[in-house]
Amino acid sequence: MNLTISVVLLAGIALAVVLRLKSATLTGAVIALLFGFYLADTDAAPTVNELVTAIADAVRGIGN
């Protein structure tokens, strides 16, 4: 029986563990970098980009 797990899923789980443990190490930074790198190569990248842009616009609008 073969089990296929996405690298993005594995990196996301590892990043969640690192954040949960509050481990600010070089390993944590590398995991975050890899997660972002692989996430950018998925179909979720445009949605994530739109979400970040919307949040930035909302924060920018709070001061006005």
C-alpha positions as CSV (number, residue, x, y, z in Angstrom):
1,M,0.0,0.0,0.0
2,N,1.4,3.4,-1.0
3,L,0.7,6.6,0.9
4,T,1.3,9.9,-0.8
5,I,1.7,13.0,1.3
6,S,2.3,16.4,-0.1
7,V,5.5,18.3,0.8
8,V,3.4,21.4,1.5
9,L,1.3,19.4,4.0
10,L,4.4,18.0,5.7
11,A,6.0,21.5,5.9
12,G,2.8,23.0,7.2
13,I,2.5,20.4,10.0
14,A,6.2,20.9,10.9
15,L,5.7,24.7,10.9
16,A,2.6,24.3,13.2
17,V,4.7,22.2,15.6
18,V,7.5,24.8,15.5
19,L,5.1,27.6,16.2
20,R,3.3,25.6,18.9
21,L,6.6,24.9,20.7
22,K,7.7,28.6,20.2
23,S,11.0,27.3,18.8
24,A,12.7,30.3,17.2
25,T,15.7,28.5,15.8
26,L,17.4,28.2,12.5
27,T,15.5,25.0,11.9
28,G,12.2,26.8,12.5
29,A,13.2,29.5,10.0
30,V,14.1,26.9,7.4
31,I,10.8,25.1,7.8
32,A,8.9,28.4,7.4
33,L,10.9,29.2,4.3
34,L,10.3,25.8,2.8
35,F,6.6,26.0,3.6
36,G,6.3,29.4,1.9
37,F,8.4,28.2,-1.1
38,Y,6.3,25.1,-1.7
39,L,3.0,26.9,-1.0
40,A,3.8,29.5,-3.6
41,D,4.0,26.6,-6.2
42,T,0.4,25.4,-5.4
43,D,-3.0,26.4,-6.6
44,A,-3.5,28.2,-3.3
45,A,-0.9,30.8,-4.0
46,P,-3.3,33.4,-5.7
47,T,-5.8,33.0,-2.9
48,V,-3.1,33.5,-0.2
49,N,-1.8,36.5,-2.1
50,E,-5.4,38.0,-2.3
51,L,-5.9,37.4,1.4
52,V,-2.7,39.1,2.4
53,T,-3.4,42.0,0.1
54,A,-6.9,42.4,1.6
55,I,-5.6,42.3,5.2
56,A,-2.9,44.8,4.3
57,D,-5.6,47.1,2.7
58,A,-7.8,46.7,5.8
59,V,-5.0,47.6,8.2
60,R,-4.0,50.5,6.1
61,G,-7.6,51.8,6.1
62,I,-7.8,51.7,9.9
63,G,-5.7,54.8,10.4
64,N,-7.7,56.9,7.9
